[in-house]
Amino acid sequence: MKAKRRVILPGLLLVTGICFLAAGIYRGEAQTVWIKAIYICLECIGIG
Protein backbone atom coordinates (compact mmCIF):
# COMPACT_ATOMS: atom_id res chain seq x y z
CA MET A 1 0.00 0.00 0.00
CA LYS A 2 2.83 2.40 0.86
CA ALA A 3 4.60 1.74 -2.45
CA LYS A 4 1.40 2.43 -4.36
CA ARG A 5 1.03 5.78 -2.57
CA ARG A 6 4.59 6.72 -3.61
CA VAL A 7 3.55 6.35 -7.24
CA ILE A 8 0.08 7.90 -7.13
CA LEU A 9 0.81 11.06 -5.11
CA PRO A 10 3.55 12.53 -7.37
CA GLY A 11 1.49 11.69 -10.44
CA LEU A 12 -1.55 13.40 -8.96
CA LEU A 13 0.47 16.48 -8.06
CA LEU A 14 1.95 16.61 -11.57
CA VAL A 15 -1.48 16.44 -13.19
CA THR A 16 -2.81 19.10 -10.81
CA GLY A 17 0.12 21.40 -11.63
CA ILE A 18 -0.39 20.94 -15.36
CA CYS A 19 -4.09 21.75 -14.99
CA PHE A 20 -3.34 24.96 -13.08
CA LEU A 21 -0.69 25.92 -15.63
CA ALA A 22 -3.13 25.37 -18.50
CA ALA A 23 -5.84 27.37 -16.71
CA GLY A 24 -3.46 30.29 -16.20
CA ILE A 25 -2.41 30.28 -19.85
CA TYR A 26 -6.05 30.09 -20.93
CA ARG A 27 -6.89 33.15 -18.79
CA GLY A 28 -4.01 35.17 -20.26
CA GLU A 29 -1.97 35.23 -17.07
CA ALA A 30 1.22 34.17 -18.88
CA GLN A 31 1.41 37.49 -20.71
CA THR A 32 0.93 39.43 -17.47
CA VAL A 33 3.69 37.49 -15.72
CA TRP A 34 6.01 37.94 -18.73
CA ILE A 35 5.50 41.72 -18.76
CA LYS A 36 6.13 41.99 -15.01
CA ALA A 37 9.28 39.88 -15.35
CA ILE A 38 10.59 42.20 -18.08
CA TYR A 39 9.99 45.27 -15.91
CA ILE A 40 11.73 43.66 -12.92
CA CYS A 41 14.76 42.73 -15.05
CA LEU A 42 15.00 46.22 -16.50
CA GLU A 43 14.86 47.74 -13.01
CA CYS A 44 17.58 45.41 -11.72
CA ILE A 45 19.88 46.30 -14.62
CA GLY A 46 19.11 49.98 -14.13
CA ILE A 47 17.76 50.72 -17.60
CA GLY A 48 14.14 51.35 -16.65
C-alpha positions as CSV (number, residue, x, y, z in Angstrom):
1,M,0.0,0.0,0.0
2,K,2.8,2.4,0.9
3,A,4.6,1.7,-2.5
4,K,1.4,2.4,-4.4
5,R,1.0,5.8,-2.6
6,R,4.6,6.7,-3.6
7,V,3.6,6.4,-7.2
8,I,0.1,7.9,-7.1
9,L,0.8,11.1,-5.1
10,P,3.6,12.5,-7.4
11,G,1.5,11.7,-10.4
12,L,-1.6,13.4,-9.0
13,L,0.5,16.5,-8.1
14,L,2.0,16.6,-11.6
15,V,-1.5,16.4,-13.2
16,T,-2.8,19.1,-10.8
17,G,0.1,21.4,-11.6
18,I,-0.4,20.9,-15.4
19,C,-4.1,21.7,-15.0
20,F,-3.3,25.0,-13.1
21,L,-0.7,25.9,-15.6
22,A,-3.1,25.4,-18.5
23,A,-5.8,27.4,-16.7
24,G,-3.5,30.3,-16.2
25,I,-2.4,30.3,-19.8
26,Y,-6.1,30.1,-20.9
27,R,-6.9,33.2,-18.8
28,G,-4.0,35.2,-20.3
29,E,-2.0,35.2,-17.1
30,A,1.2,34.2,-18.9
31,Q,1.4,37.5,-20.7
32,T,0.9,39.4,-17.5
33,V,3.7,37.5,-15.7
34,W,6.0,37.9,-18.7
35,I,5.5,41.7,-18.8
36,K,6.1,42.0,-15.0
37,A,9.3,39.9,-15.4
38,I,10.6,42.2,-18.1
39,Y,10.0,45.3,-15.9
40,I,11.7,43.7,-12.9
41,C,14.8,42.7,-15.0
42,L,15.0,46.2,-16.5
43,E,14.9,47.7,-13.0
44,C,17.6,45.4,-11.7
45,I,19.9,46.3,-14.6
46,G,19.1,50.0,-14.1
47,I,17.8,50.7,-17.6
48,G,14.1,51.3,-16.6
